[in-house]
Amino acid sequence: MAYKFQSWQVYKDARILRQEIKKIAKAFPPEERFILGDQARRAILSVILQIAEGSNRKTEKDKNLFINRALTSLDEVVACMDCALDDGCIIQEKYDEMLVKIENVSKQLRGLEKYIRRSY
């Protein structure tokens, strides 16, 4: 792999999560597809981009800034899933499944954050 972040499991899992969010958003009702669906897709894309951008920062403090941004974007994904559940765009079982997958990525990001923090 040409870029180190491409081998990171958190990056790979975030990419898989992005595909799942994209699939879910496509099934939203038309009035939500371009509002809530688009926001969910942009939020999960931001997670991936923040991981990539932070991976090549020179200082550990700067790296952690981008990991923190990825985490806050992941919080936005959760909020989008909450709204999708509230609006009947997804069923409870799909919501629960997505939260487990989101939590997996979150735990990995928090672990990476701790690892980087120990480096400074």
DRENLUMTI-174738 format. One record per residue (C-alpha): residue number from 0; residue in one letter; chain; x, y, z. Coordinates in nm, 3 decimals, decimal comma. Last residue first. Layout:
% residues N
<marvex num="NUM" residuo="A" cadena="A" xx="X" yy="Y" zz="Z"/>
...
% end
This chain:
% residues 120
<marvex num="119" residuo="Y" cadena="A" xx="0,424" yy="1,264" zz="2,301"/>
<marvex num="118" residuo="S" cadena="A" xx="0,392" yy="0,904" zz="2,199"/>
<marvex num="117" residuo="R" cadena="A" xx="0,142" yy="0,814" zz="2,472"/>
<marvex num="116" residuo="R" cadena="A" xx="-0,101" yy="1,055" zz="2,303"/>
<marvex num="115" residuo="I" cadena="A" xx="-0,062" yy="0,871" zz="1,972"/>
<marvex num="114" residuo="Y" cadena="A" xx="-0,157" yy="0,538" zz="2,129"/>
<marvex num="113" residuo="K" cadena="A" xx="-0,445" yy="0,698" zz="2,316"/>
<marvex num="112" residuo="E" cadena="A" xx="-0,583" yy="0,853" zz="1,994"/>
<marvex num="111" residuo="L" cadena="A" xx="-0,540" yy="0,525" zz="1,809"/>
<marvex num="110" residuo="G" cadena="A" xx="-0,740" yy="0,350" zz="2,080"/>
<marvex num="109" residuo="R" cadena="A" xx="-1,008" yy="0,617" zz="2,063"/>
<marvex num="108" residuo="L" cadena="A" xx="-1,023" yy="0,575" zz="1,684"/>
<marvex num="107" residuo="Q" cadena="A" xx="-1,055" yy="0,197" zz="1,720"/>
<marvex num="106" residuo="K" cadena="A" xx="-1,330" yy="0,233" zz="1,978"/>
<marvex num="105" residuo="S" cadena="A" xx="-1,518" yy="0,474" zz="1,750"/>
<marvex num="104" residuo="V" cadena="A" xx="-1,490" yy="0,239" zz="1,452"/>
<marvex num="103" residuo="N" cadena="A" xx="-1,643" yy="-0,044" zz="1,655"/>
<marvex num="102" residuo="E" cadena="A" xx="-1,905" yy="0,191" zz="1,800"/>
<marvex num="101" residuo="I" cadena="A" xx="-2,017" yy="0,277" zz="1,446"/>
<marvex num="100" residuo="K" cadena="A" xx="-2,055" yy="-0,093" zz="1,366"/>
<marvex num="99" residuo="V" cadena="A" xx="-2,257" yy="-0,159" zz="1,681"/>
<marvex num="98" residuo="L" cadena="A" xx="-2,465" yy="0,153" zz="1,616"/>
<marvex num="97" residuo="M" cadena="A" xx="-2,539" yy="0,032" zz="1,263"/>
<marvex num="96" residuo="E" cadena="A" xx="-2,679" yy="-0,299" zz="1,385"/>
<marvex num="95" residuo="D" cadena="A" xx="-2,899" yy="-0,125" zz="1,643"/>
<marvex num="94" residuo="Y" cadena="A" xx="-3,037" yy="0,110" zz="1,376"/>
<marvex num="93" residuo="K" cadena="A" xx="-3,098" yy="-0,181" zz="1,139"/>
<marvex num="92" residuo="E" cadena="A" xx="-3,293" yy="-0,363" zz="1,412"/>
<marvex num="91" residuo="Q" cadena="A" xx="-3,486" yy="-0,049" zz="1,509"/>
<marvex num="90" residuo="I" cadena="A" xx="-3,613" yy="0,011" zz="1,156"/>
<marvex num="89" residuo="I" cadena="A" xx="-3,479" yy="0,279" zz="0,924"/>
<marvex num="88" residuo="C" cadena="A" xx="-3,640" yy="0,583" zz="0,759"/>
<marvex num="87" residuo="G" cadena="A" xx="-3,909" yy="0,598" zz="1,027"/>
<marvex num="86" residuo="D" cadena="A" xx="-3,841" yy="0,964" zz="1,109"/>
<marvex num="85" residuo="D" cadena="A" xx="-3,712" yy="0,890" zz="1,459"/>
<marvex num="84" residuo="L" cadena="A" xx="-3,491" yy="0,608" zz="1,329"/>
<marvex num="83" residuo="A" cadena="A" xx="-3,344" yy="0,829" zz="1,057"/>
<marvex num="82" residuo="C" cadena="A" xx="-3,295" yy="1,106" zz="1,314"/>
<marvex num="81" residuo="D" cadena="A" xx="-3,102" yy="0,873" zz="1,544"/>
<marvex num="80" residuo="M" cadena="A" xx="-2,900" yy="0,745" zz="1,246"/>
<marvex num="79" residuo="C" cadena="A" xx="-2,810" yy="1,105" zz="1,159"/>
<marvex num="78" residuo="A" cadena="A" xx="-2,708" yy="1,168" zz="1,521"/>
<marvex num="77" residuo="V" cadena="A" xx="-2,486" yy="0,859" zz="1,509"/>
<marvex num="76" residuo="V" cadena="A" xx="-2,322" yy="0,985" zz="1,189"/>
<marvex num="75" residuo="E" cadena="A" xx="-2,262" yy="1,321" zz="1,359"/>
<marvex num="74" residuo="D" cadena="A" xx="-2,087" yy="1,142" zz="1,643"/>
<marvex num="73" residuo="L" cadena="A" xx="-1,865" yy="0,985" zz="1,376"/>
<marvex num="72" residuo="S" cadena="A" xx="-1,781" yy="1,335" zz="1,257"/>
<marvex num="71" residuo="T" cadena="A" xx="-1,677" yy="1,417" zz="1,614"/>
<marvex num="70" residuo="L" cadena="A" xx="-1,456" yy="1,109" zz="1,623"/>
<marvex num="69" residuo="A" cadena="A" xx="-1,291" yy="1,197" zz="1,291"/>
<marvex num="68" residuo="R" cadena="A" xx="-1,224" yy="1,547" zz="1,422"/>
<marvex num="67" residuo="N" cadena="A" xx="-1,061" yy="1,395" zz="1,730"/>
<marvex num="66" residuo="I" cadena="A" xx="-0,842" yy="1,179" zz="1,504"/>
<marvex num="65" residuo="F" cadena="A" xx="-0,751" yy="1,497" zz="1,316"/>
<marvex num="64" residuo="L" cadena="A" xx="-0,647" yy="1,681" zz="1,633"/>
<marvex num="63" residuo="N" cadena="A" xx="-0,464" yy="1,368" zz="1,745"/>
<marvex num="62" residuo="K" cadena="A" xx="-0,230" yy="1,389" zz="1,447"/>
<marvex num="61" residuo="D" cadena="A" xx="-0,158" yy="1,756" zz="1,525"/>
<marvex num="60" residuo="K" cadena="A" xx="-0,065" yy="1,672" zz="1,884"/>
<marvex num="59" residuo="E" cadena="A" xx="0,150" yy="1,383" zz="1,763"/>
<marvex num="58" residuo="T" cadena="A" xx="0,345" yy="1,619" zz="1,543"/>
<marvex num="57" residuo="K" cadena="A" xx="0,429" yy="1,585" zz="1,174"/>
<marvex num="56" residuo="R" cadena="A" xx="0,089" yy="1,513" zz="1,026"/>
<marvex num="55" residuo="N" cadena="A" xx="0,079" yy="1,224" zz="0,781"/>
<marvex num="54" residuo="S" cadena="A" xx="-0,193" yy="1,015" zz="0,937"/>
<marvex num="53" residuo="G" cadena="A" xx="-0,413" yy="1,313" zz="1,018"/>
<marvex num="52" residuo="E" cadena="A" xx="-0,522" yy="1,362" zz="0,659"/>
<marvex num="51" residuo="A" cadena="A" xx="-0,614" yy="0,998" zz="0,606"/>
<marvex num="50" residuo="I" cadena="A" xx="-0,804" yy="0,963" zz="0,932"/>
<marvex num="49" residuo="Q" cadena="A" xx="-0,978" yy="1,297" zz="0,869"/>
<marvex num="48" residuo="L" cadena="A" xx="-1,079" yy="1,185" zz="0,519"/>
<marvex num="47" residuo="I" cadena="A" xx="-1,234" yy="0,863" zz="0,642"/>
<marvex num="46" residuo="V" cadena="A" xx="-1,433" yy="1,032" zz="0,917"/>
<marvex num="45" residuo="S" cadena="A" xx="-1,537" yy="1,310" zz="0,678"/>
<marvex num="44" residuo="L" cadena="A" xx="-1,681" yy="1,051" zz="0,442"/>
<marvex num="43" residuo="I" cadena="A" xx="-1,893" yy="0,928" zz="0,732"/>
<marvex num="42" residuo="A" cadena="A" xx="-2,030" yy="1,280" zz="0,787"/>
<marvex num="41" residuo="R" cadena="A" xx="-2,085" yy="1,349" zz="0,416"/>
<marvex num="40" residuo="R" cadena="A" xx="-2,289" yy="1,030" zz="0,373"/>
<marvex num="39" residuo="A" cadena="A" xx="-2,498" yy="1,102" zz="0,683"/>
<marvex num="38" residuo="Q" cadena="A" xx="-2,565" yy="1,459" zz="0,562"/>
<marvex num="37" residuo="D" cadena="A" xx="-2,666" yy="1,337" zz="0,215"/>
<marvex num="36" residuo="G" cadena="A" xx="-2,909" yy="1,088" zz="0,364"/>
<marvex num="35" residuo="L" cadena="A" xx="-3,062" yy="1,344" zz="0,600"/>
<marvex num="34" residuo="I" cadena="A" xx="-3,124" yy="1,603" zz="0,330"/>
<marvex num="33" residuo="F" cadena="A" xx="-3,113" yy="1,451" zz="-0,017"/>
<marvex num="32" residuo="R" cadena="A" xx="-3,262" yy="1,114" zz="0,072"/>
<marvex num="31" residuo="E" cadena="A" xx="-3,503" yy="1,258" zz="0,328"/>
<marvex num="30" residuo="E" cadena="A" xx="-3,775" yy="1,384" zz="0,091"/>
<marvex num="29" residuo="P" cadena="A" xx="-3,717" yy="1,088" zz="-0,141"/>
<marvex num="28" residuo="P" cadena="A" xx="-3,782" yy="0,831" zz="0,133"/>
<marvex num="27" residuo="F" cadena="A" xx="-3,458" yy="0,670" zz="0,254"/>
<marvex num="26" residuo="A" cadena="A" xx="-3,339" yy="0,358" zz="0,071"/>
<marvex num="25" residuo="K" cadena="A" xx="-3,037" yy="0,531" zz="-0,083"/>
<marvex num="24" residuo="A" cadena="A" xx="-2,936" yy="0,642" zz="0,267"/>
<marvex num="23" residuo="I" cadena="A" xx="-2,909" yy="0,280" zz="0,384"/>
<marvex num="22" residuo="K" cadena="A" xx="-2,679" yy="0,186" zz="0,096"/>
<marvex num="21" residuo="K" cadena="A" xx="-2,458" yy="0,491" zz="0,152"/>
<marvex num="20" residuo="I" cadena="A" xx="-2,440" yy="0,419" zz="0,524"/>
<marvex num="19" residuo="E" cadena="A" xx="-2,332" yy="0,062" zz="0,444"/>
<marvex num="18" residuo="Q" cadena="A" xx="-2,064" yy="0,177" zz="0,200"/>
<marvex num="17" residuo="R" cadena="A" xx="-1,935" yy="0,430" zz="0,451"/>
<marvex num="16" residuo="L" cadena="A" xx="-1,919" yy="0,161" zz="0,720"/>
<marvex num="15" residuo="I" cadena="A" xx="-1,695" yy="-0,046" zz="0,493"/>
<marvex num="14" residuo="R" cadena="A" xx="-1,466" yy="0,256" zz="0,444"/>
<marvex num="13" residuo="A" cadena="A" xx="-1,463" yy="0,319" zz="0,819"/>
<marvex num="12" residuo="D" cadena="A" xx="-1,363" yy="-0,044" zz="0,874"/>
<marvex num="11" residuo="K" cadena="A" xx="-1,069" yy="-0,013" zz="0,635"/>
<marvex num="10" residuo="Y" cadena="A" xx="-0,953" yy="0,313" zz="0,796"/>
<marvex num="9" residuo="V" cadena="A" xx="-0,984" yy="0,165" zz="1,145"/>
<marvex num="8" residuo="Q" cadena="A" xx="-0,792" yy="-0,143" zz="1,031"/>
<marvex num="7" residuo="W" cadena="A" xx="-0,493" yy="0,067" zz="0,925"/>
<marvex num="6" residuo="S" cadena="A" xx="-0,330" yy="-0,051" zz="0,603"/>
<marvex num="5" residuo="Q" cadena="A" xx="-0,458" yy="0,241" zz="0,397"/>
<marvex num="4" residuo="F" cadena="A" xx="-0,328" yy="0,482" zz="0,663"/>
<marvex num="3" residuo="K" cadena="A" xx="0,030" yy="0,396" zz="0,563"/>
<marvex num="2" residuo="Y" cadena="A" xx="-0,005" yy="0,524" zz="0,208"/>
<marvex num="1" residuo="A" cadena="A" xx="0,131" yy="0,339" zz="-0,097"/>
<marvex num="0" residuo="M" cadena="A" xx="0,000" yy="0,000" zz="0,000"/>
% end
